[in-house]
Amino acid sequence: MKYLIDTNIVIYYLNGDTVAIDFIDKNIDSCAISIITYLEVLVYPYSREEEKIVRDFLELFKIYNIDMNITNSAIESFRNKRIKIADNLIGSTAKCNGLTLVTRNVSDFKSIEIDILNLY
């Protein structure tokens, strides 16, 4: 894996944004998501048919669960920088797994020492 895709990029993809679609389609074999992104995307009230399509899409990615390394990194970041928990866990997932975070919301992660790629 090389990239951790943030929730906003997944949502852009699902909404037909060509920048997100081009990047993910070209790099799908190098892309992963956090279980937090999986949750954030699927809490939207999709129809049954839409939810199946979205789940099938999300399962194309390697999905990183939250382990103790990620948890401890998030605790440390939260204590020092007060980053929202969901963003903190996503950023810590990238940090602990040596991944570049692909996001449009760079400011949400600027306090975490990770590589960030803003497609926009």
OpenMM code with the backbone's topology and positions (N, CA, C; nanometers):
from openmm import Vec3, app, unit

residues = "MET LYS TYR LEU ILE ASP THR ASN ILE VAL ILE TYR TYR LEU ASN GLY ASP THR VAL ALA ILE ASP PHE ILE ASP LYS ASN ILE ASP SER CYS ALA ILE SER ILE ILE THR TYR LEU GLU VAL LEU VAL TYR PRO TYR SER ARG GLU GLU GLU LYS ILE VAL ARG ASP PHE LEU GLU LEU PHE LYS ILE TYR ASN ILE ASP MET ASN ILE THR ASN SER ALA ILE GLU SER PHE ARG ASN LYS ARG ILE LYS ILE ALA ASP ASN LEU ILE GLY SER THR ALA LYS CYS ASN GLY LEU THR LEU VAL THR ARG ASN VAL SER ASP PHE LYS SER ILE GLU ILE ASP ILE LEU ASN LEU TYR".split()
positions = [
    Vec3(0.0839, -0.1194, 0.0000),
    Vec3(0.0000, 0.0000, 0.0000),
    Vec3(0.0875, 0.1246, 0.0000),
    Vec3(0.0323, 0.2277, -0.0572),
    Vec3(0.1049, 0.3532, -0.0656),
    Vec3(0.0204, 0.4708, -0.0162),
    Vec3(-0.1098, 0.4655, -0.0425),
    Vec3(-0.1983, 0.5776, -0.0119),
    Vec3(-0.3097, 0.5358, 0.0830),
    Vec3(-0.3397, 0.6245, 0.1772),
    Vec3(-0.4593, 0.6111, 0.2596),
    Vec3(-0.5558, 0.7190, 0.2114),
    Vec3(-0.6716, 0.6778, 0.1652),
    Vec3(-0.7684, 0.7706, 0.1073),
    Vec3(-0.8614, 0.8216, 0.2172),
    Vec3(-0.8662, 0.9519, 0.2342),
    Vec3(-0.9519, 1.0139, 0.3352),
    Vec3(-1.0984, 1.0064, 0.2911),
    Vec3(-1.1859, 1.0169, 0.3876),
    Vec3(-1.3295, 1.0078, 0.3626),
    Vec3(-1.3767, 1.1053, 0.2563),
    Vec3(-1.3268, 1.2287, 0.2590),
    Vec3(-1.3758, 1.3281, 0.1623),
    Vec3(-1.3453, 1.2865, 0.0186),
    Vec3(-1.2338, 1.2220, -0.0048),
    Vec3(-1.1987, 1.1786, -0.1402),
    Vec3(-1.2908, 1.0652, -0.1852),
    Vec3(-1.3240, 0.9743, -0.0945),
    Vec3(-1.4187, 0.8664, -0.1265),
    Vec3(-1.5554, 0.9262, -0.1628),
    Vec3(-1.5989, 1.0233, -0.0852),
    Vec3(-1.7286, 1.0868, -0.1115),
    Vec3(-1.7265, 1.1604, -0.2456),
    Vec3(-1.6166, 1.2301, -0.2749),
    Vec3(-1.6047, 1.2955, -0.4056),
    Vec3(-1.6154, 1.1919, -0.5174),
    Vec3(-1.5475, 1.0789, -0.5008),
    Vec3(-1.5529, 0.9711, -0.6001),
    Vec3(-1.6970, 0.9265, -0.6221),
    Vec3(-1.7654, 0.8988, -0.5115),
    Vec3(-1.9034, 0.8499, -0.5201),
    Vec3(-1.9978, 0.9533, -0.5815),
    Vec3(-1.9620, 1.0819, -0.5676),
    Vec3(-2.0437, 1.1894, -0.6244),
    Vec3(-2.0038, 1.2250, -0.7676),
    Vec3(-1.9120, 1.1477, -0.8263),
    Vec3(-1.8768, 1.1668, -0.9660),
    Vec3(-1.7679, 1.2681, -0.9943),
    Vec3(-1.6921, 1.3093, -0.8939),
    Vec3(-1.5840, 1.4051, -0.9127),
    Vec3(-1.4716, 1.3413, -0.9953),
    Vec3(-1.4393, 1.4020, -1.1088),
    Vec3(-1.3425, 1.3402, -1.2007),
    Vec3(-1.2009, 1.3338, -1.1435),
    Vec3(-1.1613, 1.4302, -1.0628),
    Vec3(-1.0272, 1.4274, -1.0034),
    Vec3(-1.0133, 1.3054, -0.9127),
    Vec3(-1.1105, 1.2848, -0.8246),
    Vec3(-1.1072, 1.1697, -0.7337),
    Vec3(-1.1176, 1.0387, -0.8109),
    Vec3(-1.2068, 1.0354, -0.9098),
    Vec3(-1.2247, 0.9140, -0.9896),
    Vec3(-1.0952, 0.8781, -1.0625),
    Vec3(-1.0331, 0.9758, -1.1275),
    Vec3(-0.9093, 0.9500, -1.2016),
    Vec3(-0.8001, 0.8974, -1.1092),
    Vec3(-0.7839, 0.9622, -0.9933),
    Vec3(-0.6768, 0.9201, -0.9018),
    Vec3(-0.7014, 0.7780, -0.8501),
    Vec3(-0.8202, 0.7524, -0.8001),
    Vec3(-0.8482, 0.6207, -0.7421),
    Vec3(-0.8445, 0.5123, -0.8497),
    Vec3(-0.9044, 0.5378, -0.9637),
    Vec3(-0.9040, 0.4368, -1.0698),
    Vec3(-0.7628, 0.4023, -1.1148),
    Vec3(-0.6732, 0.5009, -1.1211),
    Vec3(-0.5344, 0.4763, -1.1635),
    Vec3(-0.4501, 0.4118, -1.0539),
    Vec3(-0.4892, 0.4293, -0.9283),
    Vec3(-0.4046, 0.3861, -0.8164),
    Vec3(-0.4713, 0.2855, -0.7232),
    Vec3(-0.5835, 0.2268, -0.7632),
    Vec3(-0.6618, 0.1434, -0.6713),
    Vec3(-0.5781, 0.0347, -0.6035),
    Vec3(-0.4814, -0.0222, -0.6740),
    Vec3(-0.4001, -0.1289, -0.6142),
    Vec3(-0.3052, -0.0776, -0.5061),
    Vec3(-0.2863, 0.0532, -0.5003),
    Vec3(-0.1981, 0.1140, -0.4007),
    Vec3(-0.2756, 0.1922, -0.2951),
    Vec3(-0.4083, 0.1778, -0.2943),
    Vec3(-0.4933, 0.2574, -0.2054),
    Vec3(-0.5550, 0.1735, -0.0945),
    Vec3(-0.5654, 0.2355, 0.0210),
    Vec3(-0.6310, 0.1752, 0.1364),
    Vec3(-0.7202, 0.2805, 0.2003),
    Vec3(-0.8082, 0.2350, 0.2880),
    Vec3(-0.8882, 0.3265, 0.3697),
    Vec3(-0.8824, 0.2787, 0.5140),
    Vec3(-0.9149, 0.3683, 0.6035),
    Vec3(-0.9298, 0.3348, 0.7449),
    Vec3(-1.0709, 0.2822, 0.7680),
    Vec3(-1.0859, 0.1991, 0.8666),
    Vec3(-1.2192, 0.1539, 0.9068),
    Vec3(-1.3061, 0.2745, 0.9444),
    Vec3(-1.2438, 0.3842, 0.9861),
    Vec3(-1.3170, 0.5074, 1.0186),
    Vec3(-1.3810, 0.5644, 0.8918),
    Vec3(-1.3088, 0.5644, 0.7820),
    Vec3(-1.3656, 0.6097, 0.6541),
    Vec3(-1.4799, 0.5191, 0.6126),
    Vec3(-1.4621, 0.3894, 0.6275),
    Vec3(-1.5676, 0.2932, 0.5961),
    Vec3(-1.6946, 0.3301, 0.6722),
    Vec3(-1.6805, 0.3563, 0.8008),
    Vec3(-1.7938, 0.3932, 0.8866),
    Vec3(-1.8527, 0.5276, 0.8444),
    Vec3(-1.7667, 0.6271, 0.8241),
    Vec3(-1.8160, 0.7614, 0.7905),
    Vec3(-1.8946, 0.7613, 0.6594),
    Vec3(-1.8499, 0.6832, 0.5631),
    Vec3(-1.9203, 0.6778, 0.4346),
    Vec3(-2.0531, 0.6045, 0.4477),
    Vec3(-2.0549, 0.4971, 0.5245),
    Vec3(-2.1751, 0.4135, 0.5304),
    Vec3(-2.2824, 0.4607, 0.6284),
    Vec3(-2.2566, 0.5636, 0.7064),
    Vec3(-2.3636, 0.6150, 0.7930),
    Vec3(-2.4650, 0.6983, 0.7151),
    Vec3(-2.4315, 0.7341, 0.5930),
    Vec3(-2.5262, 0.8066, 0.5066),
    Vec3(-2.6466, 0.7153, 0.4794),
    Vec3(-2.7679, 0.7709, 0.4781),
    Vec3(-2.8871, 0.6866, 0.4591),
    Vec3(-2.9104, 0.6473, 0.3124),
    Vec3(-2.8308, 0.5550, 0.2633),
    Vec3(-2.8464, 0.5058, 0.1257),
    Vec3(-2.9683, 0.4157, 0.1157),
    Vec3(-3.0198, 0.4017, -0.0064),
    Vec3(-3.1189, 0.2963, -0.0315),
    Vec3(-3.0441, 0.1628, -0.0210),
    Vec3(-3.1171, 0.0544, -0.0126),
    Vec3(-3.0543, -0.0771, -0.0031),
    Vec3(-2.9615, -0.1053, -0.1210),
    Vec3(-3.0089, -0.0696, -0.2399),
    Vec3(-2.9310, -0.0921, -0.3617),
    Vec3(-2.8044, -0.0059, -0.3633),
    Vec3(-2.8204, 0.1213, -0.3257),
    Vec3(-2.7043, 0.2108, -0.3212),
    Vec3(-2.6023, 0.1630, -0.2186),
    Vec3(-2.6499, 0.1200, -0.1029),
    Vec3(-2.5575, 0.0740, 0.0014),
    Vec3(-2.4761, -0.0455, -0.0460),
    Vec3(-2.5384, -0.1358, -0.1176),
    Vec3(-2.4661, -0.2528, -0.1710),
    Vec3(-2.3551, -0.2070, -0.2654),
    Vec3(-2.3863, -0.1125, -0.3526),
    Vec3(-2.2867, -0.0601, -0.4468),
    Vec3(-2.1717, 0.0066, -0.3720),
    Vec3(-2.2053, 0.0881, -0.2710),
    Vec3(-2.1024, 0.1587, -0.1938),
    Vec3(-2.0167, 0.0588, -0.1156),
    Vec3(-2.0779, -0.0378, -0.0504),
    Vec3(-2.0010, -0.1402, 0.0223),
    Vec3(-1.9072, -0.2154, -0.0711),
    Vec3(-1.9584, -0.2545, -0.1877),
    Vec3(-1.8743, -0.3257, -0.2849),
    Vec3(-1.7548, -0.2393, -0.3262),
    Vec3(-1.7785, -0.1096, -0.3465),
    Vec3(-1.6696, -0.0189, -0.3808),
    Vec3(-1.5685, -0.0094, -0.2673),
    Vec3(-1.6152, 0.0122, -0.1449),
    Vec3(-1.5242, 0.0272, -0.0310),
    Vec3(-1.4398, -0.0982, -0.0088),
    Vec3(-1.4958, -0.2124, -0.0397),
    Vec3(-1.4236, -0.3373, -0.0168),
    Vec3(-1.3192, -0.3654, -0.1248),
    Vec3(-1.3080, -0.2778, -0.2257),
    Vec3(-1.1975, -0.2855, -0.3209),
    Vec3(-1.0662, -0.2426, -0.2553),
    Vec3(-1.0774, -0.1625, -0.1487),
    Vec3(-0.9602, -0.1106, -0.0788),
    Vec3(-0.9150, -0.2075, 0.0296),
    Vec3(-0.7854, -0.2043, 0.0603),
    Vec3(-0.7402, -0.2652, 0.1853),
    Vec3(-0.7973, -0.1769, 0.2952),
    Vec3(-0.8549, -0.2370, 0.3978),
    Vec3(-0.9165, -0.1609, 0.5067),
    Vec3(-0.8354, -0.1827, 0.6339),
    Vec3(-0.7808, -0.0732, 0.6878),
    Vec3(-0.7021, -0.0795, 0.8101),
    Vec3(-0.7932, -0.0641, 0.9310),
    Vec3(-0.7869, -0.1611, 1.0195),
    Vec3(-0.8573, -0.1516, 1.1464),
    Vec3(-0.7743, -0.0707, 1.2450),
    Vec3(-0.8364, -0.0313, 1.3529),
    Vec3(-0.7676, 0.0450, 1.4567),
    Vec3(-0.7021, -0.0538, 1.5528),
    Vec3(-0.5699, -0.0480, 1.5618),
    Vec3(-0.4984, -0.1338, 1.6557),
    Vec3(-0.4380, -0.0470, 1.7672),
    Vec3(-0.3629, -0.1080, 1.8543),
    Vec3(-0.3082, -0.0328, 1.9684),
    Vec3(-0.2041, 0.0700, 1.9249),
    Vec3(-0.1253, 0.0424, 1.8206),
    Vec3(-0.0287, 0.1416, 1.7719),
    Vec3(-0.1011, 0.2664, 1.7229),
    Vec3(-0.2049, 0.2467, 1.6448),
    Vec3(-0.2827, 0.3593, 1.5941),
    Vec3(-0.3518, 0.4314, 1.7091),
    Vec3(-0.4082, 0.3551, 1.8006),
    Vec3(-0.4765, 0.4145, 1.9167),
    Vec3(-0.3808, 0.5003, 1.9981),
    Vec3(-0.2626, 0.4476, 2.0276),
    Vec3(-0.1655, 0.5230, 2.1081),
    Vec3(-0.1147, 0.6463, 2.0345),
    Vec3(-0.0960, 0.6354, 1.9036),
    Vec3(-0.0564, 0.7518, 1.8244),
    Vec3(-0.1656, 0.8589, 1.8281),
    Vec3(-0.2907, 0.8161, 1.8161),
    Vec3(-0.4031, 0.9102, 1.8205),
    Vec3(-0.4152, 0.9766, 1.9575),
    Vec3(-0.3932, 0.9000, 2.0634),
    Vec3(-0.3981, 0.9572, 2.1986),
    Vec3(-0.2929, 1.0662, 2.2126),
    Vec3(-0.1717, 1.0362, 2.1685),
    Vec3(-0.0624, 1.1332, 2.1775),
    Vec3(-0.0928, 1.2585, 2.0950),
    Vec3(-0.1410, 1.2392, 1.9732),
    Vec3(-0.1744, 1.3541, 1.8890),
    Vec3(-0.2873, 1.4367, 1.9481),
    Vec3(-0.3864, 1.3697, 2.0033),
    Vec3(-0.4988, 1.4431, 2.0615),
    Vec3(-0.4540, 1.5243, 2.1821),
    Vec3(-0.3734, 1.4653, 2.2663),
    Vec3(-0.3252, 1.5382, 2.3850),
    Vec3(-0.2456, 1.6611, 2.3465),
    Vec3(-0.1657, 1.6498, 2.2416),
    Vec3(-0.0771, 1.7599, 2.2028),
    Vec3(-0.1409, 1.8597, 2.1083),
    Vec3(-0.2363, 1.8144, 2.0266),
    Vec3(-0.2823, 1.9017, 1.9187),
    Vec3(-0.4323, 1.9157, 1.9065),
    Vec3(-0.5088, 1.8390, 1.9802),
    Vec3(-0.6555, 1.8494, 1.9820),
    Vec3(-0.7197, 1.8307, 1.8443),
    Vec3(-0.6728, 1.7336, 1.7697),
    Vec3(-0.7321, 1.7011, 1.6408),
    Vec3(-0.8554, 1.6156, 1.6657),
    Vec3(-0.9635, 1.6411, 1.5921),
    Vec3(-1.0864, 1.5626, 1.6081),
    Vec3(-1.0542, 1.4137, 1.6017),
    Vec3(-1.1251, 1.3354, 1.6823),
    Vec3(-1.0945, 1.1931, 1.6970),
    Vec3(-1.0962, 1.1189, 1.5634),
    Vec3(-1.1986, 1.1357, 1.4822),
    Vec3(-1.2048, 1.0621, 1.3552),
    Vec3(-1.0852, 1.0981, 1.2662),
    Vec3(-1.0573, 1.2266, 1.2508),
    Vec3(-0.9426, 1.2696, 1.1707),
    Vec3(-0.8125, 1.2193, 1.2325),
    Vec3(-0.8055, 1.2238, 1.3624),
    Vec3(-0.6873, 1.1794, 1.4339),
    Vec3(-0.6605, 1.0314, 1.4073),
    Vec3(-0.7653, 0.9496, 1.4116),
    Vec3(-0.7488, 0.8065, 1.3868),
    Vec3(-0.7097, 0.7796, 1.2415),
    Vec3(-0.7659, 0.8539, 1.1483),
    Vec3(-0.7288, 0.8385, 1.0081),
    Vec3(-0.5829, 0.8810, 0.9878),
    Vec3(-0.5468, 0.9962, 1.0416),
    Vec3(-0.4079, 1.0433, 1.0308),
    Vec3(-0.3095, 0.9491, 1.0979),
    Vec3(-0.3463, 0.8976, 1.2135),
    Vec3(-0.2594, 0.8033, 1.2852),
    Vec3(-0.2463, 0.6718, 1.2097),
    Vec3(-0.3514, 0.6315, 1.1390),
    Vec3(-0.3444, 0.5110, 1.0556),
    Vec3(-0.2408, 0.5312, 0.9451),
    Vec3(-0.2435, 0.6474, 0.8810),
    Vec3(-0.1435, 0.6771, 0.7778),
    Vec3(-0.0032, 0.6783, 0.8384),
    Vec3(0.0102, 0.7447, 0.9517),
    Vec3(0.1416, 0.7566, 1.0167),
    Vec3(0.1982, 0.6205, 1.0552),
    Vec3(0.1186, 0.5387, 1.1205),
    Vec3(0.1665, 0.4097, 1.1710),
    Vec3(0.1938, 0.3079, 1.0606),
    Vec3(0.1371, 0.3307, 0.9431),
    Vec3(0.1549, 0.2361, 0.8329),
    Vec3(0.2391, 0.2926, 0.7188),
    Vec3(0.2978, 0.4104, 0.7410),
    Vec3(0.3864, 0.4701, 0.6416),
    Vec3(0.3177, 0.5037, 0.5105),
    Vec3(0.1930, 0.5484, 0.5199),
    Vec3(0.1136, 0.5792, 0.4013),
    Vec3(0.1022, 0.7298, 0.3812),
    Vec3(0.0869, 0.7706, 0.2568),
    Vec3(0.0570, 0.9095, 0.2241),
    Vec3(-0.0936, 0.9275, 0.2306),
    Vec3(-0.1379, 1.0249, 0.3074),
    Vec3(-0.2806, 1.0520, 0.3195),
    Vec3(-0.3262, 1.1377, 0.2027),
    Vec3(-0.4268, 1.0894, 0.1310),
    Vec3(-0.4845, 1.1637, 0.0193),
    Vec3(-0.6115, 1.2303, 0.0704),
    Vec3(-0.6101, 1.3640, 0.0754),
    Vec3(-0.7217, 1.4392, 0.1314),
    Vec3(-0.7274, 1.5768, 0.0686),
    Vec3(-0.8436, 1.6359, 0.0754),
    Vec3(-0.8563, 1.7774, 0.0376),
    Vec3(-0.8474, 1.8642, 0.1626),
    Vec3(-0.8726, 1.8039, 0.2775),
    Vec3(-0.8775, 1.8772, 0.4046),
    Vec3(-0.7415, 1.8749, 0.4741),
    Vec3(-0.6428, 1.9316, 0.4093),
    Vec3(-0.5061, 1.9295, 0.4603),
    Vec3(-0.4977, 1.9885, 0.6006),
    Vec3(-0.5701, 2.0948, 0.6263),
    Vec3(-0.5619, 2.1618, 0.7564),
    Vec3(-0.6069, 2.0713, 0.8714),
    Vec3(-0.6918, 1.9723, 0.8433),
    Vec3(-0.7376, 1.8809, 0.9484),
    Vec3(-0.6243, 1.7935, 1.0011),
    Vec3(-0.5182, 1.7798, 0.9234),
    Vec3(-0.4115, 1.6852, 0.9568),
    Vec3(-0.2749, 1.7498, 0.9715),
    Vec3(-0.2672, 1.8821, 0.9625),
    Vec3(-0.1370, 1.9486, 0.9578),
    Vec3(-0.0531, 1.9267, 1.0831),
    Vec3(-0.1152, 1.8915, 1.1932),
    Vec3(-0.0416, 1.8715, 1.3173),
    Vec3(0.0142, 1.7304, 1.3321),
    Vec3(-0.0235, 1.6408, 1.2434),
    Vec3(0.0267, 1.5040, 1.2480),
    Vec3(0.1399, 1.4926, 1.1473),
    Vec3(0.2479, 1.4317, 1.1889),
    Vec3(0.3651, 1.4215, 1.1016),
    Vec3(0.3450, 1.3082, 1.0008),
    Vec3(0.2792, 1.3419, 0.8887),
    Vec3(0.2541, 1.2456, 0.7820),
    Vec3(0.2707, 1.3148, 0.6481),
    Vec3(0.2918, 1.2344, 0.5449),
    Vec3(0.2909, 1.2870, 0.4086),
    Vec3(0.1460, 1.3027, 0.3657),
    Vec3(0.1150, 1.4173, 0.3052),
    Vec3(-0.0212, 1.4450, 0.2607),
    Vec3(-0.0176, 1.4804, 0.1122),
    Vec3(-0.1131, 1.4257, 0.0382),
    Vec3(-0.1307, 1.4586, -0.1024),
    Vec3(-0.2687, 1.5200, -0.1190),
    Vec3(-0.2699, 1.6479, -0.1614),
    Vec3(-0.3944, 1.7179, -0.1911),
    Vec3(-0.4119, 1.7153, -0.3423),
    Vec3(-0.5130, 1.6444, -0.3890),
    Vec3(-0.5364, 1.6313, -0.5332),
    Vec3(-0.5881, 1.7605, -0.5952),
    Vec3(-0.6293, 1.8541, -0.5116),
    Vec3(-0.6924, 1.9756, -0.5611),
    Vec3(-0.5996, 2.0949, -0.5409),
] * unit.nanometer
topology = app.Topology()
chain = topology.addChain("A")
for resn in residues:
    res = topology.addResidue(resn, chain)
    for name in ("N", "CA", "C"):
        topology.addAtom(name, app.Element.getBySymbol(name[0]), res)
